[in-house]
Amino acid sequence: MIYHPDRNPDDPQAAAKFIMISKAYECLTNEDARENCQKYGNPEGSNSFNVGIALPSFLVRKENQVRVMGVIFLILVIVIPAMLIYWNSNMNKFDEFGMLKTNYLRLYE
């Protein structure tokens, strides 16, 4: 009752202490809460938040690791730069109006 938030409205530390005391009391009186305290250090259980990504099973199999990494490497190091080089070389063939430079020279010579 000493640290109850209603008795100490001006003390923000009292609310935090009261919560800790309540959790400790729950660990001492409830068998499930005691097991959770011993396992996780918290009477509510594991507070971890797990995030997963849904991937096809062949991507995450151990025996396919080298192949998957090889394909990713090829895409990042060879395919994407090759596409950018090809796109850039084609962009140099056109003028600012979108007309082929060779056609422009033929028309206006």
N, C-alpha and C positions, 0 to 999 in steps of 0.2 A: 504493500500500500504506500510505502514511502516514495516510490518512483512512478506512481500512477499519473498519467498525463492530466487527468482532471484535477489532481491536487497540486500539480506544478505546471500551470498553463504557460508560464513565461520561460520555462527551462526546456530547450529543445533536446538536451542530453537525456532528460528524464524519459521521454518517449522511447528513445533508442534503448535505454537501459531496461525499460519495462518490457519491450519486445524480446530482448535477450533473456530476461528472467522468465517470461512466459514460455519461450522455447525450451529453456532448461527444465522447467516444471513439467512440460509435456514429455520430454525425454525421460524424466524420472517416473512418471505415472503411467505412460502408455507403452506397452510392449513393442508394438509396431514402430512407434516413434523412436524407441530406444535402439532397435535394430538399424533404422535409417541413420540415426546419429553415429552409430559405430561404423557403418559402411561409408556414409557420405559426409558426416559432420553436420548434418542438418536434419531436423525431425520431419521435414516434408519430403525427404528423399533427394534423389539426384536432380539438381537444378540445371544440369547441362542442357544445352540447346544444340541438337544435332541437325546439320543441314546436309542434304544429299542431292546429287544430281542423277537423274534417271538416264543411264547410258545403256546401250545394247551390251549384252553379256560378253560378246566376243572382244569388246574393247577393254574390259577390265580383267580378263583371264590372264593368269601369270604366264602361260605359254605363248601368248600373243603380244607380250610387252614389247619385244624387239621389233616386230613387224609394225605395230601401231606407231611406235616412236620413229621408225624409218619412214613411214608414209607421211607423218607430220613434218619431219625434217625435209623431205622432198618437196612437199607443198610450200613450206615457208622459205626454203632456201633456193629452190629451182623454179617451181611453177609460177609463183607470184612475181618474182623479179622478171622472169621471162615475159609474162603478160604485160608488165609495166613497160619493159623495153619495147615490145611490139606495139603497144598503144602509143608510146612516145614517138616511135619512128613513123607511124601512120599520121600522127598529128602534125608532123613537120611537112607532110605532103600537101596540106591545105593552107590557104591564106586565111585572113581574119574574117572573110565573108563565107567561108565554108566551101570555096571553089578550089578544085585541084590546081596546083601551081603549074603543072604541065599544060592543062587546058587553058589556063589564063595566058600563058605565053603563046600558045597557038592562036588564040582569038585576037590578041592585041599586038601581034608582030606586024 
